[in-house]
């Protein structure tokens, strides 16, 4: 059978297409971006007219995917782990309403924070919403879980959360594809008003239905081919492992497992299988990538005195990714590390590209603000966050998408002057617009810099929802057009930029500065493409 060399992200995307996908909804975010990009580049997706345009943010993506599901079609919603925070309102309530067409939500978690502000484990969200979850241990499992997951979602009547991690998303392996299915025909639910109108009286009934469904979810997990029990001769220790951590365990036992092993890749926990390994073994070691989700649940429902080891008791580190070495040490093996960074390798922090417009913006901003005692600059999520590093050291905060404007507003309310926000064009339309409305409503004394490189640059140059619309959006929200100032961040315009920044800082109200120059990377790619 033909194998395809797929990234984990690509396996997810191909599986969705093969399973009869009608639409993918997502906002770019590493390590999930390549899922949507793969579908955008698929000839089959183009031929079928599968929806694959980027959404403005994860909340709009989740709601649109649920709308497609309501119409009976199969929908995929993808995001990095922190994106689920943005989408949480719809996510939690979609667990109450359930779905019509199959709906899969991909969360690409980032343990060790390779490109993120935290390393939250979104299995916590799955448990919070009480919906079924899948966690692949290989690219083939990622493909199979998504392919079968749509049918599982339709059978159970609920969305299914599929959790991958950075190593799974961005590593390659051979994947065997399956038969390509046709798309569902459109059909809306006959009981739609009872399910999808979450007025309190109806929502209370739906919550009881969700609780009653838990036994069905557990039975499905018990029967799942993705949960497997491997016997071993040494019953002193039993090992429970999940997702990609199963690979790290397997690398330590190339000739077969010494201890009984329970591999969990579908949730809720398969209780009977857990009880079996607990009965047979004296102690339990839990290996899972991320938070001690299974470890905590295990201690919660067993109600017996067996000793459980893992991240909570220090057997494994509490933060960061697992490695084969870390797992080997937890097993008591003598490990000579192959994964440590050699001392001769110098760690190089990322930097803004040479020729980037953000550089010229920060140089001008820094020079102007040097003349103001107590000035604070509130940053946001994007390439421009690198302005926190040398040589600029230009921002004082960076918390989450859109927080630059609202934090600057709060600081201004507290008396900070000048309070400056720096946000990118894509982040502004993602979650900055509502903060700007708060500022307009109170005429906050704030200077907002929307550094516009006309793309979503940090994740590879995807389309930005606000391209060509930033000024009109700001004016529509209520910013005085006289204080919406567009600049071209180039050295030849340096003095003009400084003068405009200084003028708007002196203005006692809401100012929006828009330094606009196309991302140097996307411009370079366009030039190369035009020469072909």
N, C-alpha and C positions, 0 to 999 in steps of 0.2 A: 504494500500500500504506500502511496506517495506521501512523503512527509514534507512539510513546509517549515522553514526556519523562521519562527516568529518570536518577536518580543512578547512578553506576557500581555502587554497592552494590545498588541496586534492580534494575539490569539483571542482575546476578549472581543475585539471588533469583528474579526472574521466569523466568530461563533454567532454573534448577534445577527450579522447579515445572513448567514446560513440558516438561522432559526426563524427567518421570516420577519425581520425587523422592518418597521415602518418609519421610525424616527429616532435619532439620537439628539439629546439635549445636554449641553455642557457649557461651562466656562473654562478657558484654559488654566491649568494648574498642574505643575509638576508634582508627582509622577503620573498623572492621568492623561495628559494632553494628547499623546499619540493615539489614543483610542479613537477620538473623534477625527483626528487628522487622517487616520487610516481609512475610515469610512468615507471621508470627503474625497479621498483619492481612489476609491473603489469604482471600477467600471460597472459592476453590478448595481451599486448604490445609485450611480448616475442613470443607468438604464431604468431602474425601478422608480426613480424619483424619491428615494429615501430622504427624509428631511435630515440635514446635517449642518445647518448654519449655526454659528456660535450664539449662545444666549448672552444677555447682558450681565447676568450673575447666576449663581447657583439656585437661588430661590425661584427666579423666573424659569430656569431650566426644569426644576422639579415640578413646578405647577403645570408647565406645558406638557411634560411627559405624562403627568397624571391625566391631563385633558385628552391626550392621545389614547391612553388606556381606557378612559371613559367611553371613547368612541369605538372600543373593541380591538384596537390595533396594538401591536407589541412595541413597547417603548423602552429605550435605554437612557438612563440619566447618569452622567459620569462627573466625578469631581475628585479633587484631592481631599485629604481628611478634614482640613479646616473649612473647606467649602460646605461640609454638612452642617456646620454651625450656622451658616447663612441660610441654608435650606431647611433648617430644623422645624420651622413652624409647619410647613407643608408635609415634611417627612413624618412627623409625629401624628398628624391628623390623617394622612394617607393610610396609616396603620388602623385608624378607626373606620374610615370609609371602606377600606379594601379597594380592590381594583376590578376591572372588567377584562380588558386585554392584558396579557402578561406584561409586568413592569419590573425591570431589574435596575437597582441602584448600585453603581460601582463606587466604592470609596477606596481611594489609593492612599494608604497611610504611609507616613514617612518617619519611621523610627530612626533615631540618631539625627533628625532634623537636618538632612542634607540641603534642603531648600525651603525650610518652613520655620514658623515661629514657635511651634510646639510639636510634641510627638504623640498627640492623643491617639488612643486606640478606639476606633469607631465600632468595635464590637460592643462597647458600652452603650452606644446609641441603639444598636440592634436589640440589646436586652431591654433598654429603656422603652423602646417602641413595642417590644414583645412580638417581633416578626421573625420569620425564618432567615437564617444567615448561611452563607457558603464561604469557605476560605480555602482556596486551592493550594496544593503543595507543589505543583508543577505547571508548566505552560499547557500541557495536555489537559490537566484537570481544569485549568482556567477556561479552556475552550469548552470542554464537556459540561462544566457547571453552568456556563452561560447558555449554551445550546439547550440543555435540559431545564435550565432555570426558568425560562419563559413558560414552559409547560407546567412546571411546579407552581409558579405564581398563579396561573390560571386555574389549576386544580384546587389549590388551597384558597384562592380568592384574595390573596394579599400580596403586597410588594415583597420582593426578595432582595436582601442586602448582600452583595458580594464584596468581600474585603480582600484586597491585594495590598502588597507593600512594595516599597521602592525596588528591592532586589527582584521580586517577581515581575514587576512592571517593566524593568529595564534590562533583563537578561534574556537570552535566546535559548530555544530548544526546539527540537523537531516536534511537529504537531500534525496528527492525521485528521483531516477534515471529514465531515459527515455529509449526508445528503442535504441539498439545499431545499428548504421548505418555501412554499408560497406564503405571501402575506395573508393575515386574517382579513376577512371581509368586515366592513364597518357594521357594527351593531351596538346600540346603546343599551345599558342595563334596564331590564323591566322594573326592577325595584330601586331605580336610581335615586328617586326622591327620598326614600327611606334610608338610603346609605350615604348619599353625597351631600345632603343638607344637614350639617352638624349643629342644628339648634339643640339646646341642652336636653330637651325631652327625647329627641332622637339619638343624640350622642350618648346618652346614658345607656340606651339599648345596644348601641353599637359597641360600647366598651364591654358590656356583658358578653356580647358575641365574640369579641376578641379574646377575652379571658377563657371562654368555653373552647375556643379553637386551640388553646395551648396543648391540650392532650393530642390533638391531631398533628400539630407541628412536631411534637416529641415522637410520636409514632412514625412520622415520616423520617425523622432523623435516625431512629432506631433501625429502620429498613434501608437507610441510604447506603449505596455502594461506596460512598466517599468516607464513611466511618468504618475503620477496619481494626480488627484485633489480631495481633501477632503474638503467638505464644513464645515463651523462652524458658530455659531450664532453671534459671536462678530466680527463685521467687522471693528473695530477700528484698528486692526492689521492683516496683512496677513503674513504668514510665507512661505518662499521658502527654501527648504532643499534638500540636495543632499547626495547620498550614505549612508554611515554608520551614518552620523549625523541624519538621519531620526529616527534611533533607540533611540538616546539620547533624541530627541523630544518626541517620543512615551512614554518613561519612565516617562516623566513629565505629561503625560495625559493618565493615565491607563484606564479612563472611557470615552475616546473620546476627540477629539480636540475641544478646545474652539473657536479657530480662524480658518479661511480658511487656508489650507495647500496645497502647491504645492510641490510634491516630484519629483525631477528630477534625473533620472538615465540613461538617454540616451541624448547625445549631437549630434549636436548643440542644443542650448536652444530651447525648444518648444515655439515659439514666441506667438502663439495664447493663450496658457495656461497662459503664463506670463502676457500677456495683460489683460486677464480675471481677475486674482487676483489683478492686479494693479487698474483696474476699480472699483472693488468691495470694496477695503480696503483703509483706510486713510493713513496708514504707512506700510512699509514692513520691516521685519526682515529676514536676510539671514543667514542660518546655514549651513556651509560647512566645511568639514575637510580639512585643508591645507590653500592655498592662497585664497584671496577674488576674485576668478575667476568669479563666477556668479555675485557677487556684483558689480564688475567693469563693466562687460558686461551689467548688468541691467541699471546702470547709463548711459552707453554709448548709448544704443539704444532706451530707453523709450522717451527721449526728452520731459519729462514733469516734473512738480515740486514736485512729491511725495517724501517724505522723506524715505531714505533707511538706515537701521541700520545693523551693522555687525561688521566685523573686522576692517574696515577702520575708523569708527567713535569711536572706543573704547568700543562699547557695548559688544564685545567679545575680548579676548586677541588676539594679533597679531601673536603670535608664539605658538607652541606646539599643542597637541591634544585637541580636545573638550572632555567634559565629560557631563554626565547628570546634574551634579551640575552647570557647567558653562552655560549650556543651560537654566537651571531653573532660574539662576540669570538674564540672559539676558531677560527672560520673566517676570521679576519682582516678581518672587516667593521668599518666604523666605526659604532659604536652610540651612539645617543642614548637613554638608558634611559627606558622607560616604566614600569618596575617598582620603582624606588627609592621608599622611603617619604619623602614631603615632610618637610622639617625642622620645619614648623609643626605636624605631628601628634605629639602627646605619647604616648609609649608608656605604656599603662596595664596594670600587672600585674593578674592575676585576684585576686579577694578572696572570702572567705567571705560568703555571702548575709546580708543583714540579717535577724535573727530566727533564724539557724541555731543549733542546739543545740551545735555544736562550739565556737562563740564562748564560750558560758558555761562550757563544760568547760575550755577553755584559760585563761580568766581565773582560774578557781579553782585550776587546776593550777599556773599561774605563781606565784600568790601564795603557795601552800603551799611550792613548791620554792625560793622565794627564801630560805627559812629553812634550807636545807641546802647546805652548801659541797660542790661537786663533783657535784651532781645532774646526770644526763644523761637526756634523753628521746629514745627511738629511735622514729622515725616510720615510716609505711607508705604504701601507694599508695591514694589516695582524695581526696575533697574536703578532708578534714582535713589533708592535706599542706600546704595553704595556711596552716596555722598556723606554717610556717617563715618567712612574710613578716610585715612590719609590719602591725598593731601588736603582734602576739603574739610573734613570734620564739621559738616555744615548743618546737621540736624541733631535735635535733642531727644526725639522720641520716635518710635515705630512700633505700633502695637497690633493693629489689624487693618483689614481693608476698609478705607474710608475714614479711619479714626483721626487723620491729620486735621480735617476741617473741624470736627466736633471737639476734639481735644483743644485745638487752638481757640475755639469759641469759649470753652469752659475756662481756659487760662485767661482769656481777655475779660470774661465776666469777673474773674478774681482780681483783675488789675494789672495783669502782665501787659507790657507795651514795649516794643511792638510784638504782637502775636502773629506769627507767620505760619501758614500751612503750605506744604509742598506735596502735591499729589499728581499722578499721571493721568493722561486722558482716559485710558481704559478703566483705571481704578475710580476715576471721578464718576463715570456712568455706571460702574458696578455698584458703588455704595457711597459716593460723595454728594450726590445731588440733594438728598434729603437733609444732610447737614448744612448745605448751603442755604436751603430754605429756612432752616432755623435761624441762621445768621441774618438773612434778609428780613425775616419777621421781627427781629429785635434790633435791626440796624447795628449789629455788633461791630466794634472797632477791630477789624481783622483784615489781613492781607493774604489772599489765597493765590498761590502760584500753581497753575495747572500746566505742568511741563509736558507739552504735547509733541510726541514723536510719531504720531499718526499710525500707531500700531500697538499691539500687546507684545512688547519687545521681550520682556523677561522670559516668556515661555516659548519664544521662537518666531515671533512676528505674525501672529494671527490677526485677523481683522479686529479693529476696535469699534465698538458700537457708536462712539461719539465722533468719529472722523468726519470733519466738515460741518459739525453741528455744535461745537463747544460754545461759541459766542451766542448762538440763538438759544441754546439751553439755558445759559446763565441769564440772558435777558428775559426769557420766559419765566424763569423762577423769580425774577424781580430785581436783579442787580441793575443799577443805573448804568445804561450803555456808556456814559461818559467815563465810567470807572471799570470798563472791560477793556483792557489794553493788550494788544497783540504785539509781540516782539519777535525778531528773528535772531536767535542766539548764535552770533558769530563775532569773532574778534573785532571786525570792522565796525560793529554796532555796539561795542562795549560801553562807550560813554553814554550813548542814548539809552541803553538798558539801565544803567545805574541811575540816570536821571528819572526814568519812569518809575523804577522801584522806589526811589526816595520820595517822589511826588505822592505815590499811592500809600506809602507808609504814613505820610503826614496827613492824609485825608482821614477824617474821623468817621468812618463808616465801613461798608463792605466794598472791598476792592478785589477784582480778579485780574491777575496778570497771566497772559498766555504766551510763554516763549515757545515758538513752534518751529521745529525743523525735523524733517524725516529722519527716522532711525538710520544710522550709518550702515547697519547690517542689512536691513531690508532694501536700502538704496543700492548697496553693492550687489545684492542678489538680482535686483531688477536690471541693473546694467549688464551683468553677466548673461542673463536670460535674453536680453535684447540683441546681444552679439552673436547668438547661436543661429 
